[in-house]
Amino acid sequence: MADHDDVLTQRLHHPAAAQLRAALRPAEVEREPEEGGLLVSPGFWIAGLVSLLIWLSVAAYFGLL
């Protein structure tokens, strides 16, 4: 842990401009490409179909169809 007396007795200094620019840039991390998009996912289509069937059954129950 930091010693608080040392921190309070030292003057604050500004980091160099190069350090600021390096800190502001996002880290270049190699990411693996996603395996398939949302529209390719079978779960997306199954959930959409179930949702549509629920809405249709509710509409039929209330006599809107």
N, CA, C and O of each residue as an XYZ file, in Angstrom:
260
protein
N       0.837     -1.177      0.000
C       0.000      0.000      0.000
C       0.882      1.240      0.000
O       2.035      1.187      0.427
N       0.352      2.331     -0.468
C       1.118      3.577     -0.541
C       1.200      4.227      0.833
O       0.273      4.162      1.641
N       2.338      4.848      1.060
C       2.516      5.581      2.303
C       1.932      6.978      2.097
O       2.389      7.715      1.223
N       0.947      7.341      2.876
C       0.239      8.599      2.655
C       1.126      9.812      2.892
O       0.947     10.836      2.234
N       2.074      9.723      3.811
C       2.960     10.860      4.062
C       3.824     11.168      2.840
O       4.058     12.333      2.517
N       4.297     10.117      2.162
C       5.107     10.334      0.961
C       4.285     10.981     -0.149
O       4.780     11.840     -0.879
N       3.059     10.573     -0.267
C       2.202     11.124     -1.320
C       1.904     12.591     -1.054
O       1.886     13.396     -1.986
N       1.671     12.950      0.200
C       1.311     14.322      0.519
C       2.513     15.272      0.468
O       2.333     16.467      0.235
N       3.712     14.776      0.678
C       4.885     15.657      0.681
C       5.455     15.880     -0.714
O       6.161     16.864     -0.936
N       5.166     14.995     -1.652
C       5.684     15.162     -3.013
C       4.751     16.042     -3.815
O       3.541     16.056     -3.587
N       5.321     16.780     -4.760
C       4.489     17.629     -5.613
C       3.857     16.777     -6.711
O       4.425     15.781     -7.158
N       2.701     17.186     -7.118
C       2.047     16.507     -8.222
C       2.687     16.946     -9.530
O       3.049     18.112     -9.683
N       2.826     16.043    -10.452
C       3.378     16.384    -11.758
C       2.460     15.824    -12.836
O       1.788     14.811    -12.643
N       2.449     16.497    -13.951
C       1.616     16.090    -15.070
C       2.373     15.072    -15.911
O       3.576     15.217    -16.124
N       1.684     14.048    -16.389
C       2.357     13.072    -17.229
C       2.716     13.703    -18.576
O       2.083     14.663    -19.014
N       3.708     13.163    -19.202
C       4.147     13.674    -20.501
C       3.034     13.498    -21.528
O       2.161     12.644    -21.376
N       3.078     14.313    -22.569
C       2.044     14.266    -23.604
C       2.007     12.906    -24.290
O       0.931     12.420    -24.639
N       3.164     12.293    -24.487
C       3.197     10.977    -25.135
C       2.494      9.929    -24.281
O       1.821      9.041    -24.803
N       2.655     10.039    -22.969
C       1.979      9.098    -22.085
C       0.475      9.305    -22.126
O      -0.286      8.338    -22.070
N       0.037     10.554    -22.222
C      -1.405     10.830    -22.310
C      -1.988     10.271    -23.598
O      -3.056      9.659    -23.586
N      -1.287     10.480    -24.710
C      -1.786      9.957    -25.985
C      -1.847      8.442    -25.961
O      -2.793      7.851    -26.481
N      -0.847      7.804    -25.362
C      -0.840      6.344    -25.293
C      -1.973      5.843    -24.409
O      -2.556      4.796    -24.690
N      -2.290      6.568    -23.357
C      -3.361      6.149    -22.453
C      -4.735      6.343    -23.087
O      -5.665      5.595    -22.784
N      -4.874      7.336    -23.959
C      -6.166      7.610    -24.570
C      -6.484      6.643    -25.706
O      -7.652      6.428    -26.029
N      -5.451      6.059    -26.315
C      -5.689      5.107    -27.399
C      -6.219      3.807    -26.823
O      -5.746      3.340    -25.787
N      -7.208      3.221    -27.499
C      -7.695      1.928    -27.007
C      -6.607      0.869    -27.191
O      -5.823      0.912    -28.139
N      -6.586     -0.042    -26.292
C      -5.590     -1.109    -26.368
C      -5.858     -1.964    -27.595
O      -6.994     -2.347    -27.876
N      -4.806     -2.247    -28.304
C      -4.948     -3.063    -29.507
C      -4.889     -4.528    -29.099
O      -3.818     -5.125    -28.985
N      -6.051     -5.072    -28.888
C      -6.161     -6.456    -28.471
C      -6.726     -7.240    -29.641
O      -7.737     -6.860    -30.232
N      -6.068     -8.323    -29.962
C      -6.582     -9.153    -31.046
C      -7.797     -9.911    -30.547
O      -7.730    -10.656    -29.569
N      -8.892     -9.710    -31.230
C     -10.120    -10.380    -30.844
C     -10.437    -11.434    -31.876
O     -10.192    -11.260    -33.069
N     -10.985    -12.524    -31.395
C     -11.405    -13.570    -32.307
C     -12.715    -13.143    -32.959
O     -13.589    -12.590    -32.291
N     -12.855    -13.393    -34.244
C     -14.123    -13.021    -34.896
C     -15.266    -13.838    -34.310
O     -15.106    -15.001    -33.938
N     -16.405    -13.201    -34.244
C     -17.570    -13.886    -33.698
C     -17.984    -15.004    -34.641
O     -17.891    -14.886    -35.863
N     -18.435    -16.071    -34.049
C     -18.872    -17.198    -34.854
C     -20.346    -17.020    -35.198
O     -21.223    -17.446    -34.446
N     -20.607    -16.406    -36.310
C     -21.980    -16.205    -36.741
C     -22.585    -14.949    -36.142
O     -22.261    -14.567    -35.017
N     -23.440    -14.327    -36.878
C     -24.106    -13.129    -36.385
C     -25.419    -13.487    -35.721
O     -25.772    -14.659    -35.589
N     -26.128    -12.465    -35.309
C     -27.394    -12.668    -34.614
C     -28.437    -13.305    -35.530
O     -29.207    -14.162    -35.095
N     -28.465    -12.890    -36.794
C     -29.478    -13.408    -37.703
C     -29.206    -14.837    -38.132
O     -30.099    -15.496    -38.664
N     -28.004    -15.330    -37.916
C     -27.671    -16.699    -38.275
C     -28.000    -17.648    -37.130
O     -28.173    -18.849    -37.338
N     -28.085    -17.110    -35.940
C     -28.295    -17.932    -34.748
C     -29.679    -18.575    -34.765
O     -30.677    -17.883    -34.964
N     -29.749    -19.888    -34.558
C     -31.059    -20.542    -34.528
C     -31.892    -20.098    -33.325
O     -33.121    -20.084    -33.391
N     -31.229    -19.740    -32.237
C     -31.964    -19.276    -31.064
C     -32.748    -18.010    -31.349
O     -33.842    -17.822    -30.816
N     -32.199    -17.136    -32.189
C     -32.890    -15.906    -32.575
C     -34.192    -16.228    -33.295
O     -35.231    -15.641    -32.993
N     -34.142    -17.158    -34.248
C     -35.321    -17.483    -35.029
C     -36.344    -18.259    -34.200
O     -37.548    -18.059    -34.360
N     -35.882    -19.130    -33.329
C     -36.803    -19.889    -32.478
C     -37.513    -18.953    -31.500
O     -38.725    -19.059    -31.308
N     -36.763    -18.039    -30.882
C     -37.379    -17.086    -29.954
C     -38.353    -16.162    -30.677
O     -39.407    -15.829    -30.136
N     -38.014    -15.749    -31.884
C     -38.928    -14.909    -32.662
C     -40.208    -15.640    -33.017
O     -41.294    -15.063    -32.957
N     -40.088    -16.902    -33.386
C     -41.267    -17.697    -33.722
C     -42.153    -17.911    -32.495
O     -43.376    -17.802    -32.588
N     -41.552    -18.209    -31.362
C     -42.323    -18.395    -30.123
C     -43.023    -17.097    -29.741
O     -44.186    -17.109    -29.338
N     -42.312    -15.975    -29.869
C     -42.926    -14.687    -29.552
C     -44.107    -14.395    -30.473
O     -45.154    -13.933    -30.021
N     -43.935    -14.664    -31.750
C     -45.016    -14.436    -32.709
C     -46.218    -15.325    -32.403
O     -47.359    -14.869    -32.478
N     -45.975    -16.582    -32.061
C     -47.072    -17.488    -31.724
C     -47.802    -17.045    -30.455
O     -49.022    -17.181    -30.357
N     -47.062    -16.520    -29.497
C     -47.704    -16.021    -28.270
C     -48.600    -14.835    -28.587
O     -49.729    -14.766    -28.101
N     -48.107    -13.895    -29.399
C     -48.919    -12.729    -29.757
C     -50.164    -13.146    -30.546
O     -51.247    -12.599    -30.335
N     -50.012    -14.094    -31.437
C     -51.167    -14.557    -32.215
C     -52.177    -15.269    -31.323
O     -53.383    -15.103    -31.505
N     -51.705    -16.055    -30.367
C     -52.642    -16.754    -29.481
C     -53.364    -15.768    -28.562
O     -54.548    -15.948    -28.280
N     -52.679    -14.741    -28.096
C     -53.327    -13.716    -27.269
C     -54.370    -12.959    -28.095
O     -55.466    -12.686    -27.605
N     -54.039    -12.623    -29.331
C     -54.982    -11.913    -30.200
C     -56.199    -12.813    -30.504
O     -57.331    -12.332    -30.538
N     -55.964    -14.093    -30.718
C     -57.073    -15.003    -30.983
C     -57.946    -15.186    -29.746
O     -59.167    -15.298    -29.859
N     -57.339    -15.218    -28.586
C     -58.084    -15.378    -27.335
C     -59.034    -14.199    -27.113
O     -60.164    -14.390    -26.663
N     -58.580    -12.982    -27.425
C     -59.427    -11.819    -27.253
C     -60.293    -11.518    -28.463
O     -60.989    -10.503    -28.480
N     -60.268    -12.366    -29.466
C     -61.134    -12.241    -30.617
C     -60.718    -11.149    -31.582
O     -61.558    -10.606    -32.298
N     -59.443    -10.820    -31.613
C     -58.957     -9.785    -32.529
C     -58.593    -10.345    -33.900
O     -58.317     -9.578    -34.822
N     -58.590    -11.651    -34.048
C     -58.276    -12.257    -35.354
C     -59.505    -12.783    -36.016
O     -59.429    -13.324    -37.120
